[in-house]
Amino acid sequence: MTISQRRRTRPWRGVMVATATPLRADLSVDFEAYADHVRQLIDSGCDGVVPNGSLGEYQTLSDEERARLVTTAVEAAGDGARVMAGVAAYGSTEARRWTEQAAEAGAGSVLLLPPNAYRADEVAVRAHYAEVARAGLPVVAYNNPYDTRTDLSPRLLATLHGEESIVAVKEFTGDVRRAYEIAELAPGLDLLIGADDVLVELSLAGAVGWIAGFPNALPEACVTLYHAAAAGNLDMAMPLYRAMHPLLRWDSKPEFVQAIKLSMDVAGLHGGLCRPPRSPLSSEDRATVRAVTEKLLAEGLS
């Protein structure tokens, strides 16, 4: 099976960029800029995009904006399989509705948090994923217990996979040990890197994809780093990883959206403003992100 065939069969593999949402000065969504950004990411070697994720500020978007971002991504990517739509919602009914909308738009898969209005128990989590899976698109679970207070443990992930509710998991805890337990309990479940600052560690532990933040700003460098790590080429990966890590670790901080958008601006891309309640970075943090990004660009990384 060729790489292109594998991508069509499991299009969530490879570098899937959790896209930032470009805003105009009046904080309205700039859909033309978003389409340009998606095209540039694909042209830079990224395998696909994830609109309406946390980095895309989905919580602040209207229903119309969320729907249009997915259709824009599908059109700009040129292949709906390259689009994994974020479908997180407070309730299962709404999450399924977003999944059905993504299917109608031509997206290849969806990314789904557990119920995030409260700390859901296992029964509720299983029902939530089963309901969304009935829409017919492959569901990638998103494990982020820091924000949802619901931990998709390796055992629970194995249960969800056994019930055919999920095909993969975006693992954000940073606990590399989980990769091995997931592989033991659910060998058919695809592990996707969920935090930029454990890219190499999870690649070596068997991850088959990366739902990534910083390729928004440095797509070619991030693609090079991912492929080196995935191939186990540490001679190539580690110098690049060490150089980029001061920037990559911002992906695991609460201010990750502001940091990535600022890095995009420094790189000459459309990062720009965030919607409230996100506020600008402090002057000290702005200086740090700017300095690291400028250093990487000066070293030829983009």
KOLZAVEX-537785 format. One record per residue (C-alpha): x, y, z; residue number from 1; residue in one letter. Coordinates in nm, 3 decimals, always signed. Example, Ala and Ser with C-alpha at 12.3 -4.5 7.8 and 13.67 -1.06 7.14 Angstrom:
BEGIN
(r (+1.230 -0.450 +0.780) 1 'A')
(r (+1.367 -0.106 +0.714) 2 'S')
This chain:
BEGIN
(r (+0.000 +0.000 +0.000) 1 'M')
(r (+0.143 +0.338 -0.100) 2 'T')
(r (+0.161 +0.643 +0.127) 3 'I')
(r (-0.120 +0.809 -0.070) 4 'S')
(r (-0.338 +0.500 -0.032) 5 'Q')
(r (-0.274 +0.488 +0.342) 6 'R')
(r (-0.371 +0.853 +0.371) 7 'R')
(r (-0.698 +0.789 +0.193) 8 'R')
(r (-0.768 +0.490 +0.418) 9 'T')
(r (-0.661 +0.666 +0.739) 10 'R')
(r (-0.648 +1.035 +0.649) 11 'P')
(r (-0.594 +1.142 +1.010) 12 'W')
(r (-0.234 +1.017 +0.994) 13 'R')
(r (+0.064 +1.245 +0.930) 14 'G')
(r (+0.083 +1.616 +1.013) 15 'V')
(r (-0.269 +1.750 +1.067) 16 'M')
(r (-0.251 +2.119 +1.158) 17 'V')
(r (-0.493 +2.250 +1.418) 18 'A')
(r (-0.548 +2.574 +1.233) 19 'T')
(r (-0.564 +2.917 +1.387) 20 'A')
(r (-0.863 +3.127 +1.279) 21 'T')
(r (-0.761 +3.460 +1.119) 22 'P')
(r (-0.963 +3.758 +1.237) 23 'L')
(r (-1.002 +4.105 +1.094) 24 'R')
(r (-0.957 +4.421 +1.301) 25 'A')
(r (-1.327 +4.411 +1.392) 26 'D')
(r (-1.280 +4.047 +1.509) 27 'L')
(r (-1.485 +3.901 +1.223) 28 'S')
(r (-1.346 +3.587 +1.059) 29 'V')
(r (-1.137 +3.647 +0.747) 30 'D')
(r (-1.240 +3.344 +0.541) 31 'F')
(r (-1.025 +3.441 +0.242) 32 'E')
(r (-0.717 +3.456 +0.464) 33 'A')
(r (-0.814 +3.121 +0.614) 34 'Y')
(r (-0.840 +2.960 +0.271) 35 'A')
(r (-0.498 +3.101 +0.178) 36 'D')
(r (-0.355 +2.963 +0.502) 37 'H')
(r (-0.493 +2.614 +0.440) 38 'V')
(r (-0.351 +2.611 +0.087) 39 'R')
(r (-0.011 +2.726 +0.214) 40 'Q')
(r (-0.002 +2.452 +0.478) 41 'L')
(r (-0.082 +2.184 +0.221) 42 'I')
(r (+0.176 +2.326 -0.019) 43 'D')
(r (+0.433 +2.319 +0.263) 44 'S')
(r (+0.392 +1.944 +0.305) 45 'G')
(r (+0.132 +1.922 +0.581) 46 'C')
(r (-0.108 +1.632 +0.534) 47 'D')
(r (-0.424 +1.812 +0.641) 48 'G')
(r (-0.595 +2.062 +0.866) 49 'V')
(r (-0.820 +2.064 +1.171) 50 'V')
(r (-1.060 +2.361 +1.173) 51 'P')
(r (-1.266 +2.445 +1.481) 52 'N')
(r (-1.026 +2.306 +1.737) 53 'G')
(r (-0.917 +2.479 +2.056) 54 'S')
(r (-0.647 +2.666 +1.865) 55 'L')
(r (-0.916 +2.779 +1.622) 56 'G')
(r (-1.108 +2.939 +1.912) 57 'E')
(r (-1.417 +2.732 +1.831) 58 'Y')
(r (-1.582 +2.828 +2.160) 59 'Q')
(r (-1.610 +3.190 +2.045) 60 'T')
(r (-1.740 +3.119 +1.693) 61 'L')
(r (-2.101 +3.142 +1.580) 62 'S')
(r (-2.273 +2.842 +1.425) 63 'D')
(r (-2.246 +3.006 +1.083) 64 'E')
(r (-1.874 +3.072 +1.127) 65 'E')
(r (-1.801 +2.716 +1.241) 66 'R')
(r (-1.988 +2.567 +0.947) 67 'A')
(r (-1.825 +2.799 +0.694) 68 'R')
(r (-1.474 +2.729 +0.825) 69 'L')
(r (-1.523 +2.359 +0.753) 70 'V')
(r (-1.651 +2.415 +0.401) 71 'T')
(r (-1.371 +2.665 +0.339) 72 'T')
(r (-1.112 +2.414 +0.460) 73 'A')
(r (-1.247 +2.137 +0.237) 74 'V')
(r (-1.247 +2.362 -0.068) 75 'E')
(r (-0.900 +2.504 +0.001) 76 'A')
(r (-0.743 +2.167 +0.083) 77 'A')
(r (-0.865 +2.026 -0.248) 78 'G')
(r (-0.946 +1.693 -0.087) 79 'D')
(r (-1.197 +1.658 +0.196) 80 'G')
(r (-1.005 +1.363 +0.337) 81 'A')
(r (-0.742 +1.616 +0.442) 82 'R')
(r (-0.989 +1.788 +0.678) 83 'V')
(r (-1.060 +1.672 +1.032) 84 'M')
(r (-1.334 +1.896 +1.166) 85 'A')
(r (-1.348 +1.981 +1.533) 86 'G')
(r (-1.696 +1.894 +1.661) 87 'V')
(r (-1.666 +1.956 +2.034) 88 'A')
(r (-1.989 +2.067 +2.201) 89 'A')
(r (-2.157 +2.065 +2.540) 90 'Y')
(r (-2.403 +1.796 +2.437) 91 'G')
(r (-2.391 +1.480 +2.226) 92 'S')
(r (-2.680 +1.595 +2.007) 93 'T')
(r (-2.496 +1.913 +1.910) 94 'E')
(r (-2.168 +1.729 +1.855) 95 'A')
(r (-2.344 +1.483 +1.627) 96 'R')
(r (-2.503 +1.773 +1.439) 97 'R')
(r (-2.158 +1.923 +1.378) 98 'W')
(r (-2.037 +1.581 +1.262) 99 'T')
(r (-2.324 +1.548 +1.015) 100 'E')
(r (-2.245 +1.899 +0.888) 101 'Q')
(r (-1.879 +1.800 +0.843) 102 'A')
(r (-1.984 +1.491 +0.649) 103 'A')
(r (-2.206 +1.700 +0.421) 104 'E')
(r (-1.915 +1.938 +0.362) 105 'A')
(r (-1.693 +1.646 +0.261) 106 'G')
(r (-1.459 +1.625 +0.562) 107 'A')
(r (-1.279 +1.294 +0.612) 108 'G')
(r (-1.293 +1.269 +0.992) 109 'S')
(r (-1.381 +1.460 +1.308) 110 'V')
(r (-1.206 +1.544 +1.635) 111 'L')
(r (-1.419 +1.507 +1.947) 112 'L')
(r (-1.363 +1.598 +2.312) 113 'L')
(r (-1.558 +1.411 +2.579) 114 'P')
(r (-1.858 +1.597 +2.724) 115 'P')
(r (-1.703 +1.923 +2.842) 116 'N')
(r (-1.975 +2.093 +3.045) 117 'A')
(r (-1.905 +1.874 +3.346) 118 'Y')
(r (-1.680 +1.590 +3.462) 119 'R')
(r (-1.846 +1.300 +3.282) 120 'A')
(r (-1.831 +0.945 +3.411) 121 'D')
(r (-1.749 +0.644 +3.193) 122 'E')
(r (-2.111 +0.568 +3.108) 123 'V')
(r (-2.165 +0.923 +2.981) 124 'A')
(r (-1.838 +0.924 +2.786) 125 'V')
(r (-1.920 +0.598 +2.612) 126 'R')
(r (-2.269 +0.716 +2.523) 127 'A')
(r (-2.130 +1.047 +2.394) 128 'H')
(r (-1.882 +0.889 +2.155) 129 'Y')
(r (-2.129 +0.621 +2.042) 130 'A')
(r (-2.387 +0.886 +1.953) 131 'E')
(r (-2.143 +1.091 +1.745) 132 'V')
(r (-2.002 +0.781 +1.574) 133 'A')
(r (-2.351 +0.701 +1.446) 134 'R')
(r (-2.315 +0.998 +1.210) 135 'A')
(r (-2.083 +0.780 +1.004) 136 'G')
(r (-1.754 +0.972 +0.998) 137 'L')
(r (-1.439 +0.835 +1.166) 138 'P')
(r (-1.409 +0.988 +1.513) 139 'V')
(r (-1.074 +1.086 +1.665) 140 'V')
(r (-1.099 +1.121 +2.043) 141 'A')
(r (-0.926 +1.416 +2.206) 142 'Y')
(r (-0.790 +1.347 +2.553) 143 'N')
(r (-0.732 +1.674 +2.737) 144 'N')
(r (-0.815 +1.613 +3.105) 145 'P')
(r (-0.663 +1.946 +3.205) 146 'Y')
(r (-0.948 +2.135 +3.041) 147 'D')
(r (-1.232 +1.881 +3.043) 148 'T')
(r (-1.158 +1.720 +3.382) 149 'R')
(r (-1.242 +1.391 +3.210) 150 'T')
(r (-0.951 +1.154 +3.151) 151 'D')
(r (-0.972 +0.914 +2.859) 152 'L')
(r (-0.749 +0.653 +3.021) 153 'S')
(r (-0.587 +0.381 +2.810) 154 'P')
(r (-0.844 +0.135 +2.941) 155 'R')
(r (-1.136 +0.364 +2.851) 156 'L')
(r (-0.987 +0.433 +2.509) 157 'L')
(r (-0.963 +0.058 +2.449) 158 'A')
(r (-1.329 +0.026 +2.541) 159 'T')
(r (-1.431 +0.306 +2.304) 160 'L')
(r (-1.225 +0.152 +2.026) 161 'H')
(r (-1.371 -0.192 +2.092) 162 'G')
(r (-1.719 -0.042 +2.063) 163 'E')
(r (-1.615 +0.109 +1.726) 164 'E')
(r (-1.679 +0.460 +1.852) 165 'S')
(r (-1.329 +0.593 +1.779) 166 'I')
(r (-1.047 +0.523 +1.532) 167 'V')
(r (-0.767 +0.726 +1.693) 168 'A')
(r (-0.683 +0.947 +1.990) 169 'V')
(r (-0.518 +1.285 +2.013) 170 'K')
(r (-0.321 +1.235 +2.335) 171 'E')
(r (-0.247 +1.563 +2.512) 172 'F')
(r (-0.153 +1.458 +2.865) 173 'T')
(r (+0.220 +1.458 +2.793) 174 'G')
(r (+0.252 +1.123 +2.971) 175 'D')
(r (+0.457 +0.924 +2.722) 176 'V')
(r (+0.405 +0.605 +2.923) 177 'R')
(r (+0.045 +0.597 +2.804) 178 'R')
(r (+0.152 +0.526 +2.449) 179 'A')
(r (+0.273 +0.179 +2.539) 180 'Y')
(r (-0.035 +0.094 +2.744) 181 'E')
(r (-0.266 +0.212 +2.466) 182 'I')
(r (-0.077 -0.007 +2.219) 183 'A')
(r (-0.111 -0.306 +2.451) 184 'E')
(r (-0.483 -0.258 +2.525) 185 'L')
(r (-0.597 -0.133 +2.183) 186 'A')
(r (-0.338 -0.228 +1.920) 187 'P')
(r (-0.562 -0.112 +1.635) 188 'G')
(r (-0.615 +0.238 +1.778) 189 'L')
(r (-0.404 +0.507 +1.612) 190 'D')
(r (-0.209 +0.725 +1.854) 191 'L')
(r (-0.174 +1.089 +1.747) 192 'L')
(r (+0.060 +1.336 +1.911) 193 'I')
(r (-0.152 +1.601 +2.080) 194 'G')
(r (+0.109 +1.835 +2.230) 195 'A')
(r (+0.390 +1.983 +2.024) 196 'D')
(r (+0.651 +1.951 +2.301) 197 'D')
(r (+0.638 +1.569 +2.320) 198 'V')
(r (+0.663 +1.517 +1.944) 199 'L')
(r (+0.982 +1.312 +1.937) 200 'V')
(r (+0.900 +1.111 +2.247) 201 'E')
(r (+0.558 +1.000 +2.121) 202 'L')
(r (+0.689 +0.941 +1.768) 203 'S')
(r (+0.941 +0.696 +1.906) 204 'L')
(r (+0.666 +0.537 +2.116) 205 'A')
(r (+0.464 +0.455 +1.805) 206 'G')
(r (+0.249 +0.759 +1.724) 207 'A')
(r (+0.136 +0.765 +1.361) 208 'V')
(r (+0.033 +1.129 +1.336) 209 'G')
(r (+0.055 +1.474 +1.489) 210 'W')
(r (-0.235 +1.714 +1.546) 211 'I')
(r (-0.006 +2.011 +1.553) 212 'A')
(r (-0.006 +2.376 +1.654) 213 'G')
(r (+0.320 +2.537 +1.549) 214 'F')
(r (+0.312 +2.434 +1.182) 215 'P')
(r (+0.076 +2.730 +1.158) 216 'N')
(r (+0.388 +2.945 +1.192) 217 'A')
(r (+0.674 +2.720 +1.078) 218 'L')
(r (+0.517 +2.456 +0.854) 219 'P')
(r (+0.820 +2.333 +0.659) 220 'E')
(r (+1.042 +2.302 +0.966) 221 'A')
(r (+0.771 +2.118 +1.157) 222 'C')
(r (+0.709 +1.877 +0.870) 223 'V')
(r (+1.081 +1.805 +0.847) 224 'T')
(r (+1.097 +1.747 +1.223) 225 'L')
(r (+0.797 +1.515 +1.222) 226 'Y')
(r (+0.921 +1.297 +0.939) 227 'H')
(r (+1.267 +1.269 +1.093) 228 'A')
(r (+1.118 +1.168 +1.428) 229 'A')
(r (+0.870 +0.927 +1.271) 230 'A')
(r (+1.153 +0.759 +1.081) 231 'A')
(r (+1.361 +0.730 +1.399) 232 'G')
(r (+1.629 +0.952 +1.248) 233 'N')
(r (+1.745 +1.108 +1.573) 234 'L')
(r (+2.061 +1.251 +1.419) 235 'D')
(r (+1.837 +1.479 +1.215) 236 'M')
(r (+1.548 +1.517 +1.458) 237 'A')
(r (+1.720 +1.603 +1.785) 238 'M')
(r (+1.916 +1.917 +1.686) 239 'P')
(r (+1.602 +2.054 +1.523) 240 'L')
(r (+1.384 +1.952 +1.819) 241 'Y')
(r (+1.617 +2.117 +2.070) 242 'R')
(r (+1.623 +2.437 +1.865) 243 'A')
(r (+1.245 +2.448 +1.834) 244 'M')
(r (+1.148 +2.323 +2.179) 245 'H')
(r (+1.144 +2.665 +2.351) 246 'P')
(r (+0.870 +2.754 +2.103) 247 'L')
(r (+0.693 +2.417 +2.088) 248 'L')
(r (+0.635 +2.409 +2.463) 249 'R')
(r (+0.403 +2.708 +2.434) 250 'W')
(r (+0.153 +2.466 +2.279) 251 'D')
(r (+0.099 +2.319 +2.627) 252 'S')
(r (+0.037 +2.652 +2.800) 253 'K')
(r (-0.300 +2.826 +2.847) 254 'P')
(r (-0.178 +3.112 +2.626) 255 'E')
(r (-0.100 +2.881 +2.334) 256 'F')
(r (-0.341 +3.054 +2.094) 257 'V')
(r (-0.189 +3.396 +2.151) 258 'Q')
(r (+0.166 +3.256 +2.130) 259 'A')
(r (+0.109 +3.069 +1.805) 260 'I')
(r (-0.068 +3.364 +1.643) 261 'K')
(r (+0.218 +3.594 +1.744) 262 'L')
(r (+0.470 +3.348 +1.602) 263 'S')
(r (+0.271 +3.347 +1.278) 264 'M')
(r (+0.288 +3.727 +1.265) 265 'D')
(r (+0.664 +3.720 +1.317) 266 'V')
(r (+0.694 +3.466 +1.033) 267 'A')
(r (+0.501 +3.697 +0.800) 268 'G')
(r (+0.175 +3.502 +0.816) 269 'L')
(r (-0.172 +3.608 +0.932) 270 'H')
(r (-0.184 +3.540 +1.305) 271 'G')
(r (-0.339 +3.853 +1.445) 272 'G')
(r (-0.594 +3.903 +1.717) 273 'L')
(r (-0.781 +3.661 +1.939) 274 'C')
(r (-1.142 +3.691 +2.044) 275 'R')
(r (-1.226 +3.773 +2.405) 276 'P')
(r (-1.186 +3.654 +2.669) 277 'P')
(r (-0.836 +3.575 +2.544) 278 'R')
(r (-0.619 +3.878 +2.610) 279 'S')
(r (-0.282 +3.967 +2.454) 280 'P')
(r (+0.034 +3.814 +2.592) 281 'L')
(r (+0.226 +4.010 +2.851) 282 'S')
(r (+0.509 +4.222 +2.717) 283 'S')
(r (+0.760 +3.973 +2.862) 284 'E')
(r (+0.592 +3.673 +2.698) 285 'D')
(r (+0.558 +3.856 +2.369) 286 'R')
(r (+0.929 +3.933 +2.373) 287 'A')
(r (+1.010 +3.568 +2.444) 288 'T')
(r (+0.793 +3.427 +2.166) 289 'V')
(r (+0.914 +3.689 +1.920) 290 'R')
(r (+1.282 +3.632 +2.003) 291 'A')
(r (+1.262 +3.252 +1.970) 292 'V')
(r (+1.069 +3.273 +1.643) 293 'T')
(r (+1.310 +3.528 +1.498) 294 'E')
(r (+1.605 +3.310 +1.598) 295 'K')
(r (+1.457 +3.007 +1.422) 296 'L')
(r (+1.382 +3.210 +1.109) 297 'L')
(r (+1.736 +3.346 +1.111) 298 'A')
(r (+1.861 +2.986 +1.118) 299 'E')
(r (+1.662 +2.914 +0.802) 300 'G')
(r (+1.370 +2.739 +0.968) 301 'L')
(r (+1.026 +2.834 +0.840) 302 'S')
